[in-house]
């Protein structure tokens, strides 16, 4: 089960996120600050590998996942609105929001909203165990 790809697919499936950040949603790869414009960049950063959780009959049933999703742009309103839309998508996906920095880098003019999301997903092979 590729949870990172599932998170990515859930984000690009959202029409608002897709409209505002199509082609600029990445994982593991942070943009060069000089390439950030008013158009937002979204970075999905796994903070831990999916961990086996919730056991029954000596078999793990779920993956416990922790991701940080960052929005970078030079427009504070766009950054905040997109981060809030990501929060809604992640909630529908089964993840709850934790803490994360909300920053402005004066030297580059970039706003950064980084929120952490934790959630559990059931294994995809439970019916074959």
Secondary structure, DSSP 4 states (H G I P E B T S, - for coil): --HHHHHHHHHHHSHHHHHHHTT-EEES-PPPGGG--SS-EEEEEESS--EEEEEETTEEEEEEEEEEEEEEES-HHHHHHHHHHHHHHHHHHTEEE----EEEETTTTEEEEEEEEEEEEE-TTGGG-
